[in-house]
Amino acid sequence: MRQIAIVGSGPAGYYTAEAAQKQWGDDVRIDIFDRLPVPYGLVRFGVAPDHQSIKAVSRRYEKTSLSENVRFIGNVMIGKDISIAELQDLYDAVVLATGAPNDRKLGLEGEDLKNVFGSASFVGWYNGHPQFAALDPDLSHRTAVIVGNGNVALDVARILAKTRAEFAGSDIVAHALDRLDTSKIERIVILGRRGPHQIAMTPKELGELAELERACPRLDAADLPEEGEDALLEPRQRKSVTLLRSFATIPEAHRADKQIEIVFDFFASPKSITGDGKVQGIEVERTELKDNRALGTGETYTIDAGLVIVCTGYQTSPIPGVPFEENAGRFANDEGRILPGLYCSGWASRGPSGTIGTNKPDGFGIIGKIKEDIGNGAGKSGGEGFEAMAKERGIEFVSFRDWKKIEEAEGANARADSPREKFVRVEEMIAAAGKN
Ligand SMILES: Cc1cc2nc3c(=O)[nH]c(=O)nc-3n(C[C@H](O)[C@H](O)[C@H](O)COP(=O)(O)OP(=O)(O)OC[C@H]3O[C@@H](n4cnc5c(N)ncnc54)[C@H](O)[C@@H]3O)c2cc1C
């Protein structure tokens, strides 16, 4: 019997579990640990609350969880409640699928001012992540600046722009919905160091900006490259750029009845964030492209802004005893192998890029390597050993059945137009699970 521990119950964790099941059938036992009492990682806490169809992938993970040889063990933080070395004593292979939960900072002066947030915290706030539920962003200034030209920037812009009615069917948490109701934001500026051809935004997310009830995108046509150059782009990127082109031609008459504009400010590199205790503005330098890189032109300007959200990437949380690549912000690994018996998968192994589906080949790839390395297993105690340790230490862990109770309570608490009202505090989750 092979005993496998997977740390992290996001997509990478679940695809790894699925791959192990396919590989060994009944001859493997898999324990999936998560520091939170609830599973699914960024499917619950990252994917936008108004994109419920994407969150439906969790049904596939649930199927994996409900099989005999897979267990979800929530509310256990590896590296704190149990060390990596201890886990390695219990299991033949330990796979770190811990994602990349920390914001990558810009390193700018003023980044620590009040009302400047990274996207992990801001997205975590509106998605009810217990770590960020108390964020308390101030939305009373007329201008918000979003730094970054990826889909997360678009998610954040869209969430800031939507009316309460437009959140029907979403699972945005009540505290965010109530705060957004009081928002005075009229202008959302999306800053990108490079130009329209260099965006990492997909057509679906861009297209949604043109459909908003009270907001309208704006783009300076002068920032667009010659139309003929679009032919060189990959088809999906071309589609995104075509959407940007359409934003530049929206008639002023159409904008007249929109209260919010979402401005794409390309060739704009943030230099510093200014304010006295709290953000009041952001200083920006114009750039030009040279060999696909943004070079400063020396021309600067300031945008008055009361809220800044930096959406420029994430990094993995280091875990004591695990080699870490500081620059790349992920565990040091060779195609998923970290040390003998220790592996990684998903964002923890390759950094924060790609879609949910990109984590699937990671999971299957790492199980192939584990198969080469562990043979039939070394007779380790696995889950039984963990349970004994948990009892000894008083670790109150949450099973998948407990999670189903939490899920049921969240469904029962839902607003009329929402699938669930998430618990945003760990204690509430534990109580809903029927634990102390
Ligand atoms: C804002 C945002 C929106 C996104 N929207 C989309 C989208 O619409 N469509 C799409 O395809 N992709 C989207 N993605 C990308 C997608 O969410 C990721 O590809 C995917 O979640 C990465 O999977 P992962 O398992 O590596 O990490 P995560 O999903 O982050 O899972 C990591 C898990 O590990 C747990 N963990 C961390 N440290 C520990 C520890 N020490 N001990 C125990 N557990 C731990 C965490 O609690 C978490 O549950 C989005 C990402 C973000 C940030």
The ligand as an ORCA input file, in Angstrom:
! r2SCAN-3c Opt
* xyz 0 1
  C      -8.230     36.114     -8.422
  C      -8.093     34.852     -9.220
  C      -9.085     34.503    -10.133
  C      -8.950     33.347    -10.904
  N      -9.932     33.045    -11.789
  C      -9.808     31.954    -12.566
  C     -10.829     31.630    -13.513
  O     -11.832     32.347    -13.637
  N     -10.648     30.518    -14.277
  C      -9.537     29.708    -14.162
  O      -9.414     28.713    -14.885
  N      -8.549     30.004    -13.263
  C      -8.666     31.086    -12.470
  N      -7.684     31.386    -11.577
  C      -6.503     30.486    -11.479
  C      -6.783     29.249    -10.588
  O      -7.481     29.652     -9.444
  C      -5.441     28.579    -10.257
  O      -4.883     28.061    -11.463
  C      -5.556     27.424     -9.272
  O      -6.401     27.706     -8.188
  C      -4.170     27.039     -8.730
  O      -4.331     25.845     -8.035
  P      -3.409     25.383     -6.820
  O      -4.045     24.128     -6.327
  O      -1.993     25.352     -7.259
  O      -3.513     26.533     -5.705
  P      -4.778     27.054     -4.764
  O      -6.011     26.978     -5.552
  O      -4.313     28.320     -4.248
  O      -4.828     25.942     -3.616
  C      -3.855     25.896     -2.597
  C      -4.473     25.337     -1.324
  O      -3.419     25.059     -0.389
  C      -3.847     25.403      0.926
  N      -2.641     25.649      1.716
  C      -1.695     26.611      1.522
  N      -0.701     26.490      2.427
  C      -1.024     25.424      3.208
  C      -0.378     24.804      4.318
  N       0.789     25.232      4.799
  N      -0.979     23.728      4.898
  C      -2.171     23.275      4.431
  N      -2.811     23.824      3.373
  C      -2.250     24.877      2.777
  C      -4.694     26.637      0.697
  O      -5.569     26.892      1.780
  C      -5.433     26.284     -0.601
  O      -6.643     25.624     -0.335
  C      -7.797     32.522    -10.772
  C      -6.809     32.876     -9.844
  C      -6.958     34.018     -9.079
  C      -5.884     34.380     -8.091
*
